[in-house]
């Protein structure tokens, strides 16, 4: 198993299909939240993912400044249900942070996290920068991490 980061045009059609299937499984089916996941932001994003046995088991989307926030951002953070509680989300977030800070040289990262994950994001150094709000009927909060 190796983490991969690919731009949209570098993804194979099979990788893209597997990513979209997993995002649909987690965010729409598991969370019972009907929303339009395909929002055209994938085209300009980098995609960080982990595959095992030809299946995507962890994924997040890396966005440049000005796309969803003024700062760089991380979104669509997920781990497949049968691979949770193994530290993969922590590993993935460290790789996402390193990508934005070390490879892209961005000074800060903002994300919109589901509030039940607030302590997870705080454990990575993110700080709350707003008040909770509903997005697609799920409570979220904006968090920011500044490069040290």
N, C-alpha and C positions, 0 to 999 in steps of 0.2 A: 504494500500500500504506500502510495506517495501522493502528497498534496500537489495539486496542479493549479496554476493561475493562467487563465487564457482570456484573451480579448474575444469578443463575440465572434468575429470572423475567423478565429482560430479553432473554435469549437467544432467538433464533428457534428453531423446531424444527429447521430445517436447520443452523444453527450448532451446536446441541447434538449433532445426529447426526454432523456432521463432526468435532467435537472428540472424541467417544467413539470414532469409527472410527479416528482418528489415534492416540489413546492405546492402543487395542487393537493397532494395527499395530506401534507402537514397543515397548510394555511387555510384550505377550503374545507376538506373533509374532516380532519381531526378537530379543528377549531370551530367547525360548523359556522363558517363565515363566508358566505357567498360574495365574492368581489372579483374584479377583473385583475388577475395577477399579471397578465401580459400587458405591460404599460409602455412599451417602446423604450424604456430606460435600459433594458438589457443590451440594446444595440451599441450603446456607448460605454458600457460597463466592462470591467474585468470580472471574471468569475473564478472564485476560489472553491475548489471541491476536492473531495476524497472519494476514490472508488475502491470497492472491494468486490471481487467476483462479478465484474461487469455491472455493478450497481453503484449508484451515487449514494453514499451514506452520510455525508456532511457537505454543506454548501453555504456560501454567502456571496453577496454581490458587492463589488467595490466600485464606488462612484467618485468621479472627480469633483472638485469644488464647482459650485454653481449649478449642479444638476438637481439635487433635492434640497441641499442646504448650501449656504455660502461656503462652508468648509467641505472638505472631502467627507465622504460618508460610507458607512457599511450598512447593508440592508439584507433582507430576506435570509436572516441567520437561522439555520436549522440543522438538526441531526435526525436521521431516520429513527423512528421509535425504538426499534430493536437494537440500536447502538448508543442509546442515551446512557448517562451515568458512567461513562468510560473516559471522561476528560476530553473528548473530541471537540466540544464547543470551545473549551478553553484554549486548546492547541490552535484551533482554527482562528479564533480571535487574535491570538498572538501573531499569527502569520498575516492576518489582515492588517493589523496595526503596523507591523514591520513593513509591509508593502507600501502603505501610505506614507510612513515616516522615512524609511530608509531608501526605498526604490524611487518613490515619487517626490520625496523631500517636501511634503506638505507639513505645515506647522500645527494643524489641528484636525481632529476628526469629530464629526457630530453624527449621532444616530437617533432614531426614534425607536425606543425599546418598549416592549410590553412591560407594564409595571411589575408584573410578578417576577420578572428577571432583573429587577433593579439592583439587588445585592450582587448578582453575578457580574453585571457591568461595573458596579462600583469596585468590585474586587480586581478588576482590570485597570482601575485608575480613572474611570469615567466619573464625571460629576454632573449632577442634575443642573440643567440650565433653563428649566421652565416648569410649568405646572402640568399635572396630568390632564389628558384630553382623550376623547373617544375618537378612534379611527376604525372604521368598519365595525363599530360596536364593541371594540376591544380597547381597554384603557392602555394608553401609551404615555411615555414621557420622553422628552428630549434630553440627551446626555452628550457631554463633550469631553474629549481628551486632548490635552495640549502636549506637544512634544517637549521634553525636558532638555 
